[in-house]
Amino acid sequence: MIKSVYEERNIAMMMDLYELTMANGYFLQENHARKVAFDVFYRRNPDGGGFAIFAGLEQIIQYLEGLHFGKEDIEYLASLNLFDQGFLDYLANFKFTGDVYAFEEGTIMYPGEPVITVVADLVQAQIVETELLAQINHQSLVATKANRIVRAAQGRAVSDFGARRAHNNDAAIYGARACYLGGVNGTATVSAGQYFNIPVGGTMAHSWVMFYKDELTAFRKFAECYPNNAILLVDTYDVLDSGVPNAITVFKEMKEKGIVSKNYGIRLDSGDLAYLSRKARKKLDEAGFTDAKIVVSNSLDEYTIRSIIEQGGKIDSFGVGERMITARSEPVFGAVYKLCAVEEDGVMKPRIKISENIEKVTNPGLKKVYRAYNKEGHSIADVLSKYDENIEEVKYLLDPDKPWKKVPVAHLEFKELQKQMMKNGERCREPEDMSVLRERVQKQLKNEVWEEEQRFENPHLHYMDMTPSYYNEKMMLLEQES
């Protein structure tokens, strides 16, 4: 990967004002070196799905490594007349020195479990909230949507075509990153390919065809320039009476010249894609071009792709844009950043948020997150335990929604999900290549996650269990605070 974007621009001020006002208050009223812990978690899977995909961690680590406030930042904050001069001096020399524990990027995740835990000085932990959530909420949402689309394609290639419909430059670039992590084969966004080593590709626009005096000339010119990427856009005028016949003419001319293309075919960007692709496939096959590819695009998502395939569409590759890069069907992920522990006399004491809305009651304290596997290697539940608890000594698990339901653990294996990613403000691991993250997602979905959890409609709900010790601690805190 090339030099981090965070080395070229300072985004420290990308935060909500209340983070600074609270931090200023803590600085004046409390011992701001006191340790606290915050958890990042989310409450509901997007699109009614059975899981989500954790993405955006590398950008968070880069942000925390380079977090600093420049002279112009301090001058602006001073102009607001909200902050103590001592606090501004503190910010002028700021460096993040906390610890970060997180799931590995590309891990399948479920509601209610802490995917990131930040343990840091009170002020430090407070002012990083917005950027952490912005990265997780965006990339996890898009990665999850992209994976739904990839699964709908049933092994056919999917490419990200979404940059021009993304909400801004960063959304396009990091959205392309998230799409690739989620399983797409490549992107049309050149900068994403440059930054993250994602395969880039593309075909032509209608303007190329319209520029030339006729469609056949346009196709010939393009094939002459790109014989190994001769994917011709055939729907500018008439797909079956003009576009496909002209494409076949060009393919015949290439063959007569001895040009053996590594990648050739047609692209459809409008109309009844199932019908047109079937008719186009028949024409291409009858002309002897059985290996010519058919690529389609045009406002696709998992449902339209599934429908096209069910109708017998003859598609080799899908180019997906706006509905993937914006996660159009549900464009808010909803991860939150909640205090879970505060240092008291050198010991991290649990804190809990209580709400009339049950799903907003938090899981308190420092804790560990495990994934429980049966003997076949399938994940059957995720488990919360106390931080200092030995999971091997636990005899059974509790379903917090049905605490009378006890699950024996003798036949289960446990994998701890959170790893230490930063210590004293320094990263503990080298950045992982995007191909590694993408493969991690694919491996989990193939080998670990039940097919029933991968359904688009009415997926099986993954169990979120607790050890008895952790459950009792939570119930005790709820009783104390009620």
N, C-alpha and C positions, 0 to 999 in steps of 0.2 A: 504494500500500500504506500502511496506517496505521502508526503508530509501532511500531518493532520491539519484540517481546516482550522482547528482551534489554535494552532500556532500562527495563523495568519490574521485572525480577527479575535477580538476579546468579546465574549458574550456574557460576561459576569453580570451585567445589568438586566439580563433576561430573567426577571423575577417579578413576583407580585409585591407591591409596596408593603403589604402587611408583614412580609418576611423581614424587611428592614426595620419596620417600626417595632415589631416584637423583639428583634435582635438588639436594637438600641435599648429597649426597656430592660432586657435581660442584662445587658452590659452595665446599665446603671444600677439595677436593683439586686442582681444576683451575682454569684461567683460564676462568671461565664466560662470558666475552664471546667466546670462540672460536666461530667459525661451524661449523655442521654442516648437513647436508641429510638430510631424511627423505622417502621416497616413500610414497604411498598407492596400493596396487594390490590386485587380488583374483585368485584362482587358478582359479576355476571358475564358469561361468555357471549360474545357478539353473535348476532344472527341466530340466536337460539341453538348454537352449536354445543358440542360436548366437551370442548377444550379450547385453549388458545395457545399461541406460540410466543415464547419470551424472546423479544428482540430489542435492540438499542443499547445493550450493555457497553459495548466498546466505545460508543460516543459519550456515554456517561463517564467512563473512566478517563477518557481524554479531557473532558470538561473539568473534572475534579483535579486532574494533574496540573492543568494550566490556569486554574481559577485565580484571578487577581483583579484588583481595581486600579485603573490608571488615573493619571492626574485629572483628566477631563471628567471621569466618573465621579471622583471625589468633589470636584468643583460643582458639578450638577447637583449632587446630593446636598451639598452645603447650601445651594441656592433655594432648596425647598424649605429651609428653616424648620426642619423636623428633628434633626439629629444633633446629639452632643458632639463637641469637638473631639473629645477623647475617643468616641466611637468611630468618628471619621478617620482619626489617626490610626486606629486599629485596622480599619479596612484598607488604608493605604499600604499597610505592610502584611496584608492577609495572605495566608497560604493554608490550604486544606491539609490537615494532619490526621484525619480520622481513619477509621477502618470501615471497609465495605465487604459485606458478605452477600453473595447472590447465586442464583441458579446459573449454570452455564448457559450462554446464549444459544438459542435453538432448542431449549428444553420445552417439552410439552408442559403446560401449567394449567391450574384449575383455580376457581374462585376461592377466596378466603385465606390462601396460603401466602406467607411473605416471600416474594420472589427476590426482593432486595432488603437488606437491613443495614442501615447506616448507624455506626456507633462513633460519636464524635463529641467535641466540646459543644456546649449548648448553642452558642451563636453559629458555629460552623454548620451544625446539623440543620438549623432552622433556615439558613439562607440558600440551601441547595435544592429546596423542594421543587420549585417550578420547573427547572431544567430537567431534573430526573423524571418528573411525571410527563413532561412534554415529549421526551425521547421514548419512554416506555409506551405511553398511550398511542403515539403515532406509529412507531415501527411494529409494535406487537399487533396492533389492529390490522395493518396492511399485510403483515406476514400471515396472519390467520386467514384473512380474506383470500390472499393469493393461494394458500394451500387448499382452501375449499375449491377454488377454480381449477387448480391442478388435478385434484382428485376427480372432479367432474369430467375432465378431459380423458380420463381412463387410459393414460399412457401416451396420449398424443402430446406433441410439444406445445408449450405455452410460452409466449414472450410478452414482456412488459412494453406496451406502446403508450404509456400514460403521461409522459412529461408535460405535454401541452395542456392537459386538463388538470394537472396537479394544482394545489392551492398556491404554491410559489416555488422558487428554485430549490430550496432545501427540501420541500415536500416531494419534489420530483426525484432528487438525487437519493435522499434517504428512503424514499418510498421504493425506488428501484432496488436499493439494497435489501429492504424488507421483503420485496417480492421474490428476489433470488433466494434469500434465506428460506422463504416459504415453499420453494420448490420450482419456480419458473425456470425455463432453460436459458434465458438471456434477457437483454433489455435493448431498447432503441436509444436509451439516454447515454450519450457518449461520455459525459463526465462521470457517471456512475461506473462505467466500464473502466475509466482511467483511475478513479479513486479506489475501487474495490475489486478490481480484477474480475469483473463480471463479463461474460461473453456479450458482445454487441452485434446487432444485426438490423437489417432493414431492407425495404424493397424500393418502391418509387411512389411518388404522389401523383394525383390526377393532373397536376399542373405540367408534369413532364409530358404526358400524353397530349394535353391540350396545346402545348407550345408548338409542337410539330404540325405540319399540314394535314397529316392523317395518322391514324392509330398504328398502322403497319410500320410506317417510317419511325415512329416513336419507339416501338418495340425493337426494331432492328438496331437503332442507335444505342439503346440501353444494353441489348445483348452483346453488341460490339465492345462496349466499355466493360461490361461485367459478365463475361461468359460463364464464370463459376458462381454467379449469384443472379441468374436470369429468372427472377420471379417477376412476372409481368402482370400489372394491374389491369384487369380485363373488363371493369364495369364502368368505364367513363362514358361509353355510348350505349352499347347493347352487348350484354354478356355472351349470349349463345349465338347470335347472328353475326357478331363482329369481333368481340374481344377474344373468345376462345379460338375461332378459326384463324385470326391473325397471329395469335400466339403459336398455334400449330405450324403455321407457315414459317415462322422464325425458327422454331425448333427443327423443322426439316432442313432449313438452310444451314443451320449450325451443324447438323449431322452430315450433310453433304460436304461441308468444309473440313470434316474430320474433327470437329470440336466436341469433345466429350465433357459435358458440364458436370461438376460435382454437386451442383444445387440449382435446379431449374424447375419451373412450374408456373402456376398462376396464383393470383390473389383476388379474392372477392371482398368488397367492402360495403356492399349494399344488397338489398333485395332479399328474397327468400333463400337463405344460405343453404338450407337442407336440400331444397329442390334444385337450385342452381349447381350445387356441388355434385349432385348425382348426375345431372345432365352433362356437366363439364367433364366429369370422370369418364363417362361413356365415350365422349368425343375424343378425349386424350388417349384412352385405351385403344379405340378403333384405329387411331392414327399411328399406333405403335409406341406411344410414349407412356407406358405403364408405370414408369418410375418418376414421372413428372409429379411434383407436389402440388397440393391444393392448400393454400393458406387463406384463412378468413379472418376478418376483423369487423368491427361495427357494433359498439355498445354491448359487448358480451359480458356475461357473468356466469356463475356456476349453473344457474337455472336455464339460461338460454343455451349454454353449451350442452347441458344434459338433454335438453329438448331436441337440439339439432342431431345429436347422436342417436337418440331414440327414434327419430324420423328417418334414420338411414343415411344421414349426411356423410359424404365421402371427404373427410377432412384429415389432413396430415398435421396441421399446425394452426393454433389460434393466436392471434395478436389481440391482447386485451388491454384496454386503456382506462377510461374514466371510472368505470365501476370497480376496478381493482385498486388503482392508485389513490382513489378517494374513499375506498370502502363505502361506496355510495349507499348501500342498503342499510348500514348502521354506522355512521361516521364518528361515533364517540366510543372510546374503549372504557374509560371510567376508572382507571387505576387511581389510588389515593395514597397519601403519605401520612401515617398516623404515629403519634408518640406511643411507644410500648413499654419503655423503662426509663427510670431516672436514677442517677447515682445518689445514694444516701449513705454517708459514713463509709465510703469505699465499696459499697455493695450496690449492684444494679437491682432496684426494686421495681416490680411490675406496675404498670398503669393500664387502666381499661377505660374505654369510652362506652357509655351506656346511652341507648336511644330507645324511643318508643317503636322505632322500626328495627325489628330483630336483626335484619341483615347488616345493620350499621353498628351493632355491638362488636367491638374489636376483640381480637385474641391477644391477651396481655403478655408482657414480659419478654425477656430473651428466651428464645426457643430454638429447637431444631426441627427441620422438616425432612421426613423420610418418605420414600416411595416403597411400598410393600409389593413384593412379587410372589406369585405362586410358583410351584415347582416347574410349570411349563414356561416360566419367564414372562408371563403377562402381569401387568400392573393391576392390582385389585383395589388399591386405596392409597391415598397419601395420608401421612400421620404427623400430627404435631406432638412434640414432647417437650418437657422442661429442658433447659439448656444443659444442665449438669446430670441429666438422667441417662442411664445406660440402657439403650433400647434392647440389648440382648437379655436383660433381666426382666423385661416386661412379659407378663403371662397372657394378657389379653388386651384388646383395644375396645374403646367405646365410640359409638356413633353419638355425637353431641346432640343430634336431633332426636335420637331414641336411646337415651343413656342406659336403658335396661337391656339393650342389645349388646352382648359381649362377643367379641370375635377372638377366638384363640389364635395365637401367633406361632405355635410350634412348627407349623409347616411353611412359614413365610420367611423370605429373605428381605433385608432392608438395605436401601441405598440412601445415604444422606445427600440431599439435593443442594443445599447452600455450600458454597466454597468461599474461602477468603480471597477476594479479588484485589483489595488494597489494604496495606498495613502502614499506619502512620503517614498516610497521604501518598504512598508510593505503590505502584501496581505490583502485584505478586506474580502475574502471568504475562507472557508475551501475547500480543494480539493474535487471534486465530484467523486463518485464511477463510474466506467466505465459503469455499468448497467444503471445509470441515463443518461449519455451522449448518449448511444445507444438508449434508450427509447425516448429521445428528438428528435432524428432524425426520428425515426419511427412515432412518433405522428405527426410531421409536415407533413411528406409525406402522411400520411393517412387522416389528417383532414384539412390541410391548403393549400398545394401546389396542383395546378391544375394538373389533369392527363395529360393534353396537354403539360405541362412543363416537364413531366417525360418520354416523348417519347425519344427513342434513335435517331431517324431520324427526322429532321426538327421540333424540339420542339418549342412550343410557347415561345417567348422572354418575360421575365418578365419586366414590366415597371419600369424605374428608373426616378421618377418625382422629381420636386423641388417645394418648395414654391415660390411664386412670389418674395418675399423679397430676398431669397437666389439666385434665378436666376438673379435678377437685380444686385446684388452685384458681381456675377461672370462676367456678361457682362461689368460692369463698370471697373473691373480690366483688362479684356481683352482689352478694349478700351484704357485704360491708358498705357498698355504695348506694344500696337501695334504701 
